[in-house]
Amino acid sequence: MMTSNKRKAGDAAGQTVLITGASSGIGRETARKLLEEGYTVYAAARRLDRMRDLEDLGATALKMDVTRDEDIVAVVERVKVEQGGTDVLINNAGFGLYGAMEDTPLGEARYQFEVNLFGAARLTQLVLPYMREQHAGKIVNISSIGGKIYTPLGSLVPRDPSMPLKDGRDCLRFELKDFGIDVIVIEPGFIRTEFGSVSLGPMLERSGGTAYSNLANRVLGMRDRIKNDDSLGSPPSLIADTIARSLEARRPKTRYVAGQYARPLIFLRRLLSDRMFDRIIARMAG
């Protein structure tokens, strides 16, 4: 096991990172970046075969479904046995459930909350005892600017995918302050990943043939315009770099906003009334 004197903020060589959703997008790029920086990386995801390249780079790839408690417990225990514990938890696994409220089965909505919210909460519960003992640690929650703005047909998407309560991330930060544990929220803007396809693709199946079909097709058209325009969207490596920077900081910010249009959209949301912002979203959707 690692000794506690190596568990120092900014000391990558002594830090063990557990990251979820590491098989693609932001999770994969973050694992790559942290391996380059010298961290010991445990990459967890359901699709083990898609993390072979991370294993070649030195990561330990683990199969984990964040909706299965036995998977979560097994992964945390393995890190504990092999490294002593988890110094950095990156809650990245998640997806968006899009479709009209009227068309979306609540069972699908509950599953989304299990992945995005309760899976992250359970992992956090399990890593905290070790972090408290070390009086050090970082919990990084990958959220989205979607936590501060809204998009059409996203009424069942958790506004903040990072914690199970609306302001849970702030409550947790306050709870853990005296134990030397940092809680960091990353809020990406438009990032070029498969997240949009995975989230919006099934939307047409739910609402493409209903009273909401016109809006559904407009939203998909907006997605396709973004996807086909190489000038739109930031690479996931930008978020990976932002996460690495937050881990190096001895006193990290509580929130990091990064990615195309992230800051302008947040600024507009604060500046404009709900009705005015509705008009901007409607114009973006054509």
Backbone hydrogen bonds in HBPLUS format (Angstrom, degrees):
<---DONOR---> <-ACCEPTOR-->    atom                        ^
c    i                          cat <-CA-CA->   ^        H-A-AA   ^      H-
h    n   atom  resd res      DA  || num        DHA   H-A  angle D-A-AA Bond
n    s   type  num  typ     dist DA aas  dist angle  dist       angle   num
A0002-MET N   A0083-GLN O   3.44 MM  81  5.82 165.8  2.46 110.5 114.0     1
A0006-LYS N   A0003-THR O   3.16 MM   3  6.00 168.8  2.17 124.3 127.8     2
A0007-ARG N   A0004-SER O   3.04 MM   3  5.26 161.4  2.08 111.2 117.3     3
A0011-ASP N   A0008-LYS O   3.00 MM   3  5.40 162.0  2.04 131.9 134.6     4
A0014-GLY N   A0011-ASP O   3.07 MM   3  5.73 151.8  2.16 117.0 124.6     5
A0015-GLN N   A0012-ALA O   3.11 MM   3  5.16 171.0  2.12 113.2 115.1     6
A0040-THR N   A0015-GLN O   3.05 MM  25  6.25 177.3  2.05 168.0 167.2     7
A0087-ASP N   A0016-THR O   2.98 MM  71  5.23 141.4  2.14 136.7 148.8     8
A0088-VAL N   A0016-THR O   3.04 MM  72  6.28 151.6  2.12 156.8 155.7     9
A0017-VAL N   A0040-THR O   2.75 MM  23  6.04 168.4  1.76 170.0 173.9    10
A0042-TYR N   A0017-VAL O   2.78 MM  25  6.03 159.6  1.82 162.5 169.7    11
A0018-LEU N   A0088-VAL O   2.87 MM  70  6.26 161.3  1.90 168.4 174.6    12
A0090-ILE N   A0018-LEU O   2.85 MM  72  6.18 166.3  1.86 162.7 163.6    13
A0019-ILE N   A0042-TYR O   3.02 MM  23  6.40 164.7  2.04 170.0 173.8    14
A0044-ALA N   A0019-ILE O   2.90 MM  25  6.05 170.6  1.91 173.1 170.8    15
A0020-THR N   A0090-ILE O   3.15 MM  70  6.49 162.8  2.18 179.0 174.8    16
A0021-GLY N   A0044-ALA O   2.95 MM  23  6.17 108.9  2.47 139.8 158.5    17
A0022-ALA N   A0044-ALA O   3.18 MM  22  5.74 172.0  2.18 140.2 142.6    18
A0028-ARG N   A0024-SER O   3.19 MM   4  4.85 164.9  2.22 110.3 113.2    19
A0029-GLU N   A0025-GLY O   3.09 MM   4  6.34 172.5  2.09 159.2 161.1    20
A0030-THR N   A0026-ILE O   2.88 MM   4  5.93 152.5  1.95 147.8 155.7    21
A0031-ALA N   A0027-GLY O   3.02 MM   4  6.21 157.3  2.07 146.4 152.3    22
A0032-ARG N   A0028-ARG O   3.02 MM   4  6.34 161.2  2.06 151.4 156.4    23
A0033-LYS N   A0029-GLU O   2.94 MM   4  6.13 165.6  1.96 147.9 151.8    24
A0034-LEU N   A0030-THR O   2.93 MM   4  6.10 166.9  1.94 154.7 157.7    25
A0035-LEU N   A0031-ALA O   2.99 MM   4  6.12 148.8  2.09 146.3 154.6    26
A0036-GLU N   A0032-ARG O   3.03 MM   4  6.34 156.7  2.09 150.3 156.5    27
A0037-GLU N   A0033-LYS O   3.04 MM   4  6.35 140.9  2.20 140.9 152.1    28
A0039-TYR N   A0034-LEU O   2.98 MM   5  5.50 154.6  2.04 164.4 157.3    29
A0038-GLY N   A0035-LEU O   3.07 MM   3  5.18 151.8  2.15 101.5 110.4    30
A0060-THR N   A0041-VAL O   2.98 MM  19  6.37 164.7  2.00 157.5 162.2    31
A0043-ALA N   A0060-THR O   2.85 MM  17  6.01 147.6  1.95 139.8 150.6    32
A0062-LEU N   A0043-ALA O   2.79 MM  19  6.07 162.3  1.82 158.4 161.1    33
A0045-ALA N   A0062-LEU O   3.14 MM  17  6.65 150.7  2.23 161.2 170.2    34
A0064-MET N   A0045-ALA O   2.87 MM  19  5.08 158.8  1.91 113.5 120.5    35
A0050-ARG N   A0047-ARG O   3.18 MM   3  5.65 149.3  2.28 109.1 117.4    36
A0051-MET N   A0048-LEU O   3.08 MM   3  5.55 160.2  2.12 119.4 120.7    37
A0054-LEU N   A0051-MET O   3.09 MM   3  5.20 123.5  2.42  97.3 111.5    38
A0055-GLU N   A0051-MET O   3.09 MM   4  6.49 149.8  2.19 147.8 156.4    39
A0056-ASP N   A0052-ARG O   2.98 MM   4  6.33 151.2  2.07 147.0 154.8    40
A0057-LEU N   A0053-ASP O   3.17 MM   4  6.44 132.7  2.41 133.6 145.3    41
A0057-LEU N   A0054-LEU O   3.10 MM   3  5.02 129.6  2.37  92.0 105.6    42
A0059-ALA N   A0054-LEU O   2.91 MM   5  5.40 161.0  1.95 147.2 140.8    43
A0058-GLY N   A0055-GLU O   2.97 MM   3  5.05 151.1  2.05 101.8 111.1    44
A0068-ARG N   A0065-ASP O   2.93 MM   3  5.55 168.0  1.94 124.8 128.1    45
A0071-ASP N   A0068-ARG O   3.04 MM   3  5.39 127.4  2.33 105.8 118.9    46
A0072-ILE N   A0068-ARG O   3.18 MM   4  6.57 160.4  2.22 153.8 159.1    47
A0073-VAL N   A0069-ASP O   2.93 MM   4  6.13 172.2  1.93 159.9 161.5    48
A0074-ALA N   A0070-GLU O   3.08 MM   4  6.07 159.6  2.12 138.1 144.1    49
A0075-VAL N   A0071-ASP O   3.03 MM   4  6.25 159.1  2.07 151.5 156.3    50
A0076-VAL N   A0072-ILE O   3.08 MM   4  6.31 172.8  2.09 157.9 159.5    51
A0077-GLU N   A0073-VAL O   2.93 MM   4  6.05 157.7  1.98 150.8 157.5    52
A0078-ARG N   A0074-ALA O   2.98 MM   4  6.13 149.8  2.07 142.0 150.0    53
A0079-VAL N   A0075-VAL O   3.08 MM   4  6.39 163.4  2.11 154.3 157.8    54
A0080-LYS N   A0076-VAL O   3.00 MM   4  6.20 151.9  2.08 141.6 150.0    55
A0081-VAL N   A0077-GLU O   2.89 MM   4  6.13 158.0  1.93 150.9 155.7    56
A0082-GLU N   A0078-ARG O   2.95 MM   4  6.11 166.4  1.97 154.7 158.1    57
A0083-GLN N   A0079-VAL O   2.77 MM   4  5.52 154.2  1.83 146.4 153.2    58
A0084-GLY N   A0080-LYS O   2.84 MM   4  4.36 136.2  2.04 116.1 124.4    59
A0138-LYS N   A0087-ASP O   3.02 MM  51  6.52 152.7  2.09 154.9 162.9    60
A0089-LEU N   A0138-LYS O   2.96 MM  49  6.43 158.4  2.01 160.0 165.2    61
A0140-VAL N   A0089-LEU O   2.75 MM  51  6.09 169.4  1.76 168.2 171.5    62
A0091-ASN N   A0140-VAL O   2.80 MM  49  6.14 148.7  1.89 163.4 173.7    63
A0142-ILE N   A0091-ASN O   3.05 MM  51  6.09 175.1  2.05 151.4 152.5    64
A0099-GLY N   A0153-LEU O   2.86 MM  54  4.88 160.0  1.90 143.3 147.8    65
A0103-ASP N   A0100-ALA O   2.94 MM   3  5.22 135.3  2.14 106.0 118.6    66
A0104-THR N   A0100-ALA O   3.16 MM   4  6.24 126.9  2.46 153.8 167.9    67
A0108-GLU N   A0105-PRO O   3.08 MM   3  5.56 131.2  2.33 108.8 119.4    68
A0109-ALA N   A0105-PRO O   3.34 MM   4  6.78 152.4  2.42 142.0 149.9    69
A0110-ARG N   A0106-LEU O   2.83 MM   4  6.09 155.7  1.89 150.8 156.7    70
A0111-TYR N   A0107-GLY O   3.10 MM   4  6.32 153.3  2.17 140.8 147.7    71
A0112-GLN N   A0108-GLU O   3.08 MM   4  6.36 153.8  2.15 144.7 151.3    72
A0113-PHE N   A0109-ALA O   3.13 MM   4  6.48 154.4  2.19 147.9 154.0    73
A0114-GLU N   A0110-ARG O   2.96 MM   4  6.29 148.9  2.06 146.0 155.2    74
A0115-VAL N   A0111-TYR O   3.00 MM   4  6.36 151.8  2.08 151.0 157.7    75
A0116-ASN N   A0112-GLN O   2.81 MM   4  5.96 170.3  1.82 163.2 162.1    76
A0117-LEU N   A0113-PHE O   2.88 MM   4  5.15 150.8  1.96 130.4 139.7    77
A0118-PHE N   A0113-PHE O   3.07 MM   5  6.49 157.0  2.13 152.4 159.1    78
A0119-GLY N   A0114-GLU O   2.87 MM   5  5.80 130.4  2.12 142.6 155.1    79
A0121-ALA N   A0117-LEU O   2.96 MM   4  6.22 155.5  2.02 147.8 155.6    80
A0122-ARG N   A0118-PHE O   2.91 MM   4  5.99 158.3  1.95 144.2 149.2    81
A0123-LEU N   A0119-GLY O   3.11 MM   4  6.33 164.5  2.13 149.3 153.1    82
A0124-THR N   A0120-ALA O   3.00 MM   4  6.17 159.0  2.04 146.3 152.5    83
A0125-GLN N   A0121-ALA O   2.94 MM   4  6.24 156.3  2.00 148.7 154.8    84
A0126-LEU N   A0122-ARG O   3.15 MM   4  6.42 155.1  2.21 148.9 154.6    85
A0127-VAL N   A0123-LEU O   3.09 MM   4  6.37 147.2  2.21 153.0 161.1    86
A0128-LEU N   A0124-THR O   3.19 MM   4  6.11 140.5  2.36 149.4 157.7    87
A0131-MET N   A0127-VAL O   3.34 MM   4  6.59 167.0  2.36 152.5 156.3    88
A0132-ARG N   A0128-LEU O   2.84 MM   4  6.00 161.8  1.87 164.5 168.6    89
A0133-GLU N   A0129-PRO O   3.07 MM   4  6.30 156.8  2.13 144.9 150.9    90
A0134-GLN N   A0130-TYR O   2.98 MM   4  6.28 153.2  2.05 151.0 158.4    91
A0135-HIS N   A0131-MET O   2.86 MM   4  5.87 120.6  2.22 136.8 153.1    92
A0136-ALA N   A0131-MET O   3.17 MM   5  5.46 160.2  2.21 148.8 152.7    93
A0135-HIS N   A0132-ARG O   3.06 MM   3  4.80 136.5  2.26  91.9 104.8    94
A0182-ASP N   A0137-GLY O   2.93 MM  45  6.32 157.9  1.98 155.6 151.6    95
A0139-ILE N   A0182-ASP O   2.86 MM  43  6.25 158.2  1.91 159.0 166.2    96
A0184-ILE N   A0139-ILE O   2.83 MM  45  6.13 169.0  1.84 160.5 163.9    97
A0141-ASN N   A0184-ILE O   2.82 MM  43  6.20 166.5  1.84 167.4 169.8    98
A0186-ILE N   A0141-ASN O   2.97 MM  45  6.21 166.2  1.99 153.1 155.8    99
A0143-SER N   A0186-ILE O   2.80 MM  43  5.71 158.2  1.84 158.8 166.4   100
A0147-GLY N   A0144-SER O   2.99 MM   3  5.63 167.8  2.01 114.8 118.2   101
A0145-ILE N   A0188-PRO O   3.08 MM  43  5.98 146.8  2.19 162.6 152.3   102
A0148-LYS N   A0145-ILE O   2.85 MM   3  5.43 163.8  1.87 117.2 122.8   103
A0149-ILE N   A0145-ILE O   3.00 MM   4  6.31 138.0  2.18 146.7 159.3   104
A0157-VAL N   A0154-GLY O   3.11 MM   3  5.20 167.0  2.12 110.2 113.3   105
A0168-GLY N   A0165-LEU O   2.97 MM   3  4.65 170.9  1.98 107.5 108.4   106
A0170-ASP N   A0167-ASP O   3.09 MM   3  5.51 127.0  2.39 106.6 118.7   107
A0171-CYS N   A0167-ASP O   3.13 MM   4  6.50 159.7  2.17 152.1 158.2   108
A0172-LEU N   A0168-GLY O   2.85 MM   4  6.00 163.5  1.88 152.4 156.6   109
A0173-ARG N   A0169-ARG O   3.11 MM   4  6.24 154.1  2.18 137.3 144.2   110
A0174-PHE N   A0170-ASP O   3.12 MM   4  6.36 157.1  2.18 146.5 151.8   111
A0175-GLU N   A0171-CYS O   2.92 MM   4  6.22 156.2  1.97 150.1 157.2   112
A0176-LEU N   A0172-LEU O   3.02 MM   4  6.16 152.6  2.09 153.3 158.9   113
A0179-PHE N   A0176-LEU O   2.97 MM   3  5.32 150.8  2.06 111.1 120.5   114
A0181-ILE N   A0176-LEU O   3.43 MM   5  5.53 165.6  2.45 150.0 145.8   115
A0180-GLY N   A0177-LYS O   3.20 MM   3  5.56 164.8  2.23 116.4 117.1   116
A0185-VAL N   A0254-THR O   2.93 MM  69  6.16 157.2  1.98 141.0 148.3   117
A0256-TYR N   A0185-VAL O   2.90 MM  71  6.38 149.4  1.99 159.1 168.0   118
A0187-GLU N   A0256-TYR O   2.81 MM  69  6.02 174.0  1.81 162.3 162.6   119
A0258-ALA N   A0187-GLU O   3.30 MM  71  6.45 157.4  2.35 133.4 137.9   120
A0189-GLY N   A0258-ALA O   2.77 MM  69  6.09 130.7  2.02 142.5 151.5   121
A0190-PHE N   A0260-GLN O   3.01 MM  70  5.24 171.6  2.01 150.2 148.6   122
A0234-SER N   A0190-PHE O   2.79 MM  44  6.17 163.6  1.82 142.6 144.1   123
A0193-THR N   A0191-ILE O   3.03 MM   2  5.92 115.1  2.47 113.2  96.7   124
A0192-ARG N   A0234-SER O   2.81 MM  42  5.83 161.3  1.84 153.5 156.7   125
A0198-VAL N   A0194-GLU O   2.98 MM   4  6.16 168.4  1.99 161.4 164.8   126
A0199-SER N   A0195-PHE O   2.88 MM   4  5.97 152.4  1.96 147.8 155.9   127
A0200-LEU N   A0196-GLY O   2.75 MM   4  5.68 168.2  1.76 151.9 156.1   128
A0201-GLY N   A0197-SER O   2.89 MM   4  5.19 145.4  2.01 130.0 138.6   129
A0203-MET N   A0200-LEU O   3.01 MM   3  5.01 138.0  2.19  99.3 112.1   130
A0205-GLU N   A0202-PRO O   3.02 MM   3  5.12 124.4  2.34  97.8 112.6   131
A0206-ARG N   A0202-PRO O   3.16 MM   4  6.55 145.0  2.28 148.0 157.5   132
A0206-ARG N   A0203-MET O   3.11 MM   3  5.18 122.8  2.45  94.8 108.9   133
A0207-SER N   A0203-MET O   2.84 MM   4  6.03 172.2  1.85 161.6 163.5   134
A0208-GLY N   A0204-LEU O   2.70 MM   4  4.22 135.9  1.89 119.2 125.2   135
A0210-THR N   A0207-SER O   3.46 MM   3  5.23 168.9  2.47 106.9 105.4   136
A0213-SER N   A0210-THR O   3.08 MM   3  5.35 157.3  2.13 121.2 119.4   137
A0216-ALA N   A0212-TYR O   2.97 MM   4  6.19 161.1  2.01 155.6 161.8   138
A0217-ASN N   A0213-SER O   2.95 MM   4  6.10 162.5  1.99 152.0 155.2   139
A0218-ARG N   A0214-ASN O   3.08 MM   4  6.31 148.6  2.18 142.5 151.5   140
A0219-VAL N   A0215-LEU O   2.93 MM   4  6.20 157.8  1.98 153.2 158.5   141
A0220-LEU N   A0216-ALA O   2.99 MM   4  6.26 160.2  2.03 148.8 154.4   142
A0221-GLY N   A0217-ASN O   2.90 MM   4  6.02 147.2  2.01 138.3 147.6   143
A0222-MET N   A0218-ARG O   2.95 MM   4  6.27 148.7  2.05 144.2 152.2   144
A0223-ARG N   A0219-VAL O   2.97 MM   4  6.30 155.4  2.03 147.7 154.3   145
A0224-ASP N   A0220-LEU O   2.88 MM   4  6.14 155.8  1.94 148.6 154.9   146
A0225-ARG N   A0221-GLY O   2.97 MM   4  6.19 152.4  2.05 145.7 152.8   147
A0226-ILE N   A0222-MET O   3.11 MM   4  6.36 158.6  2.16 148.3 153.6   148
A0227-LYS N   A0223-ARG O   2.87 MM   4  6.09 158.8  1.92 148.3 155.0   149
A0228-ASN N   A0224-ASP O   2.92 MM   4  5.99 152.2  2.00 147.4 153.2   150
A0229-ASP N   A0226-ILE O   3.34 MM   3  5.34 155.4  2.40 100.2 107.3   151
A0232-LEU N   A0229-ASP O   3.02 MM   3  5.62 165.5  2.04 119.3 124.1   152
A0238-LEU N   A0235-PRO O   3.00 MM   3  5.76 156.6  2.06 121.4 126.9   153
A0239-ILE N   A0236-PRO O   3.07 MM   3  5.41 123.7  2.40 104.7 117.3   154
A0240-ALA N   A0236-PRO O   3.07 MM   4  6.45 157.2  2.13 149.3 156.4   155
A0241-ASP N   A0237-SER O   2.88 MM   4  6.09 156.3  1.94 146.5 151.8   156
A0242-THR N   A0238-LEU O   3.07 MM   4  6.31 149.8  2.16 137.9 146.3   157
A0243-ILE N   A0239-ILE O   2.87 MM   4  6.17 157.4  1.92 153.7 159.0   158
A0244-ALA N   A0240-ALA O   2.96 MM   4  6.22 163.0  1.99 149.8 154.5   159
A0245-ARG N   A0241-ASP O   2.94 MM   4  6.16 154.2  2.01 145.3 152.3   160
A0246-SER N   A0242-THR O   3.01 MM   4  6.29 149.6  2.11 144.4 152.4   161
A0247-LEU N   A0243-ILE O   3.04 MM   4  6.36 145.9  2.16 149.0 158.3   162
A0248-GLU N   A0244-ALA O   3.11 MM   4  6.36 141.6  2.26 144.1 154.1   163
A0249-ALA N   A0245-ARG O   3.27 MM   4  6.45 134.4  2.49 140.2 150.6   164
A0262-ALA N   A0259-GLY O   3.18 MM   3  5.69 163.2  2.21 131.5 134.0   165
A0265-LEU N   A0261-TYR O   3.04 MM   4  5.87 161.9  2.08 144.4 149.6   166
A0266-ILE N   A0262-ALA O   3.12 MM   4  6.29 160.5  2.16 149.3 155.0   167
A0267-PHE N   A0263-ARG O   2.89 MM   4  6.04 159.1  1.94 153.5 159.6   168
A0268-LEU N   A0264-PRO O   2.89 MM   4  6.11 161.2  1.93 149.2 154.1   169
A0269-ARG N   A0265-LEU O   2.92 MM   4  6.10 155.1  1.98 145.6 152.6   170
A0270-ARG N   A0266-ILE O   3.12 MM   4  6.36 150.9  2.21 144.3 151.0   171
A0271-LEU N   A0267-PHE O   2.95 MM   4  6.14 149.0  2.05 146.2 155.8   172
A0272-LEU N   A0268-LEU O   2.81 MM   4  5.75 169.9  1.82 158.8 159.7   173
A0277-PHE N   A0273-SER O   2.97 MM   4  6.21 161.1  2.01 154.1 159.5   174
A0278-ASP N   A0274-ASP O   2.86 MM   4  6.08 150.5  1.95 148.1 156.9   175
A0279-ARG N   A0275-ARG O   3.21 MM   4  6.53 147.6  2.32 141.7 148.7   176
A0280-ILE N   A0276-MET O   3.28 MM   4  6.71 149.8  2.38 143.2 150.7   177
A0281-ILE N   A0277-PHE O   3.02 MM   4  6.34 165.4  2.05 158.6 161.5   178
A0282-ALA N   A0278-ASP O   2.90 MM   4  6.09 158.8  1.94 150.1 156.5   179
A0283-ARG N   A0279-ARG O   2.94 MM   4  6.13 151.1  2.02 143.0 150.6   180
A0284-MET N   A0280-ILE O   2.95 MM   4  6.25 155.2  2.01 149.2 156.0   181
A0285-ALA N   A0281-ILE O   3.05 MM   4  6.30 142.6  2.20 142.9 152.8   182
A0286-GLY N   A0283-ARG O   3.01 MM   3  5.08 159.1  2.06 105.4 110.3   183
